[in-house]
Amino acid sequence: MSAGVVAALTAEARTLGVAARRGAGFATTREGILVAVSGIGGAAATVAARLLADAGATSLVSWGLAGGLDPALAAGTICLPSVVIAADGSRFATDHHWRELVAAAIAARRVVVNGSLLTAISSIDDVAGKAAAFHETGAAAVDMESHAIAAVAASRKLPFIAIRVIVDTAHDALPDAVVAASSGGEVSTLRLVRELLRSPQTIAPLLRLALRYRAARGALLAVARSGVLAPLKFATADANRIA
């Protein structure tokens, strides 16, 4: 059985040991995991998830970074949500058995939380926006792809989990330079340098975000190296576990 992993960004996919790129189909790890880089957003994630399912993936994973909504959670916290919810309130449950196996493999060495994961239509970049989202939904973290991937999994009757690591916490506002540089779905170094030259006051928060990113990437690597994605530890995919 092969897991199909959707990562929004190339850098997220690299933690799985592949050089997958957006728009280049999918790559396969040495363990047989199929990895597709979708780009940011639900529409792009839907296309990538369908591609993986058509290629023979027997389960789907939403993989990568997330923004923190719960003020108690630090950068590097691994979010294994029991539910992913959309802005309109619709929700999908993740596979309990698979999620518990992942948690058991990494919880002794890493901070892991469950709860819910919000999938937003647009990026929540500021502290006030994060606080409002947390108040309204109670979600631990937010991304822009997981609900779409879960919907594809449900339509294909495939097990689904989300593995998301908090990079910017509930107390962090994303620097304007980062937001501007990532408008195309990937962070452009050239655009980032250009924005920093225009707004040098954003250098300090950018350095802080870099430290957060280092912690988050280390957590993603720890999950990847734990071997929990391949081979899958359950013998059959029970469609009734997908809600």
C-alpha positions in Angstrom: 0.0 0.0 0.0 1.4 3.4 -1.0 0.8 6.6 0.8 0.2 9.7 -1.4 1.5 12.9 0.2 0.5 16.4 -0.9 2.8 19.2 0.1 2.1 22.8 -0.9 5.7 23.8 -1.1 8.8 22.3 -2.6 10.7 22.8 0.7 8.1 20.8 2.5 8.4 17.9 0.1 12.2 17.9 0.4 11.9 16.8 4.1 10.6 13.5 2.6 13.9 13.1 0.7 12.6 13.8 -2.8 13.1 16.7 -5.2 9.5 17.0 -6.3 8.5 20.3 -7.9 5.2 22.0 -8.5 3.7 21.2 -11.8 6.0 18.2 -12.4 3.6 15.4 -11.6 4.8 13.4 -8.6 8.0 11.9 -7.2 8.5 8.6 -5.4 10.6 8.1 -2.3 12.8 5.0 -1.8 10.1 3.7 0.5 7.5 3.9 -2.2 5.7 7.0 -1.0 4.2 9.2 -3.8 4.8 12.9 -3.3 3.2 15.8 -5.2 3.9 19.5 -4.7 0.6 21.3 -5.2 1.3 24.9 -4.7 -0.8 26.9 -2.2 -4.5 26.7 -1.8 -7.4 24.3 -2.0 -7.9 24.2 -5.7 -4.2 23.3 -6.3 -4.3 20.7 -3.5 -7.4 19.0 -5.0 -5.6 18.6 -8.4 -2.5 17.1 -6.7 -4.6 14.7 -4.5 -6.5 13.4 -7.5 -3.3 12.9 -9.4 -1.9 10.8 -6.6 -5.1 8.8 -6.2 -5.1 8.1 -10.0 -1.5 7.0 -9.8 -2.3 4.3 -7.3 -2.0 5.9 -3.8 -4.1 4.0 -1.4 -4.1 6.7 1.3 -3.6 10.5 1.3 -1.6 12.7 3.6 -1.6 16.5 3.9 2.0 17.3 4.7 3.8 20.5 5.7 3.7 23.7 7.7 0.9 25.5 9.4 0.1 28.7 11.2 -0.5 28.4 15.0 -3.9 29.5 16.3 -3.8 28.2 19.8 -1.6 30.6 21.8 -0.2 27.8 23.9 1.6 26.1 21.0 5.2 26.8 20.0 6.9 26.6 16.7 7.8 23.0 15.9 4.7 21.6 17.5 3.4 18.7 15.4 -0.4 18.9 14.7 -2.1 15.5 14.0 -5.7 16.7 13.9 -8.6 14.4 14.5 -10.7 16.7 12.3 -10.0 19.2 9.5 -12.6 21.9 9.1 -13.3 24.5 6.4 -14.2 28.1 6.8 -17.9 27.2 6.1 -17.9 24.7 8.9 -17.8 21.5 6.9 -15.4 18.9 8.3 -13.7 15.6 7.7 -12.4 13.2 10.3 -8.9 11.9 9.9 -8.1 8.2 10.2 -7.9 7.4 13.9 -5.8 4.3 13.7 -3.2 5.8 11.4 -3.0 9.0 13.4 -2.4 7.1 16.6 0.4 5.1 15.0 2.1 8.3 13.9 1.7 9.9 17.3 3.0 6.8 19.1 6.1 6.8 16.9 7.1 10.4 17.6 5.4 11.7 20.8 8.2 10.5 23.0 10.6 12.9 21.3 8.4 15.7 19.9 5.5 17.8 21.0 2.3 16.5 19.4 -1.3 17.8 19.6 -4.6 16.6 18.2 -7.7 18.7 18.1 -8.8 20.3 14.9 -7.1 22.0 11.9 -8.7 24.9 10.1 -8.3 25.2 6.4 -8.7 28.8 5.4 -9.4 30.2 2.0 -6.7 32.9 2.3 -3.7 33.2 4.5 -4.2 34.5 8.1 -1.1 36.6 8.5 -1.8 38.8 11.5 -2.2 38.2 15.2 -5.7 39.6 15.4 -6.8 37.4 12.6 -5.4 34.3 14.2 -7.0 35.2 17.5 -10.4 35.6 15.8 -10.1 32.3 14.0 -9.1 30.5 17.3 -12.1 32.1 19.1 -14.5 31.1 16.3 -13.3 27.5 15.6 -11.1 26.4 18.5 -8.7 25.0 15.9 -5.1 24.5 17.0 -3.6 25.5 13.7 -4.5 26.7 10.2 -3.4 25.8 6.6 -4.9 26.3 3.2 -4.9 22.7 1.7 -5.9 20.0 4.2 -9.7 20.1 3.8 -9.4 19.8 0.0 -7.2 16.8 0.3 -9.5 15.2 2.8 -12.4 15.8 0.4 -10.6 13.9 -2.3 -9.8 11.1 0.1 -13.4 10.8 1.2 -14.6 10.7 -2.5 -12.1 7.9 -3.3 -12.8 6.1 0.1 -9.1 6.4 1.1 -7.7 6.8 4.6 -6.5 10.3 5.3 -4.4 12.1 7.8 -2.9 15.6 8.1 0.6 16.1 9.5 1.2 19.8 9.9 3.9 21.5 11.9 3.5 25.0 13.4 5.9 27.5 12.0 4.4 30.9 12.8 2.8 30.9 16.2 -0.4 32.6 17.3 1.7 35.5 18.5 3.5 36.0 15.2 2.5 38.2 12.3 4.0 37.2 9.0 6.3 39.9 7.7 4.9 41.8 4.8 8.1 40.9 2.8 7.3 37.2 3.2 3.6 37.6 2.2 4.6 39.6 -0.9 7.4 37.2 -1.9 5.1 34.1 -1.7 2.3 35.5 -3.8 3.1 32.9 -6.6 2.7 29.9 -4.3 6.4 29.6 -3.5 8.7 32.1 -1.7 10.8 33.9 -4.3 14.2 34.8 -3.0 14.5 37.6 -5.5 11.1 39.1 -4.5 12.0 38.7 -0.8 15.3 40.6 -1.2 13.4 43.3 -3.2 10.8 43.6 -0.4 13.5 43.8 2.3 15.2 46.6 0.5 11.9 48.5 0.4 11.1 47.7 4.0 14.3 47.0 6.1 12.3 47.2 9.3 11.0 43.8 8.5 14.4 42.2 8.9 14.0 41.5 12.6 10.7 39.7 12.3 12.0 37.8 9.3 15.0 36.5 11.4 12.6 35.5 14.1 10.5 33.6 11.5 13.7 31.9 10.2 14.3 30.5 13.7 10.7 29.3 13.8 11.1 27.7 10.4 14.2 25.9 11.5 12.3 24.3 14.4 9.4 23.4 12.2 11.5 21.8 9.5 13.3 19.8 12.2 10.0 18.4 13.4 8.9 17.5 9.8 12.2 15.7 9.3 11.7 13.8 12.5 8.3 12.6 11.4 9.7 11.6 7.9 12.5 9.7 9.5 10.3 7.8 11.9 9.1 5.6 9.0 5.4 6.0 9.8 4.3 6.8 6.3 5.6 3.7 4.5 4.7 1.0 4.7 1.4 1.7 6.2 0.9 -0.1 9.5 -2.7 -1.3 8.9 -3.6 -4.1 6.6 -6.6 -2.7 4.8 -8.2 0.7 4.2 -11.6 0.9 5.9 -13.7 3.5 4.1 -15.9 3.7 7.2 -13.0 5.4 9.0 -13.4 8.4 6.7 -16.2 10.6 7.8 
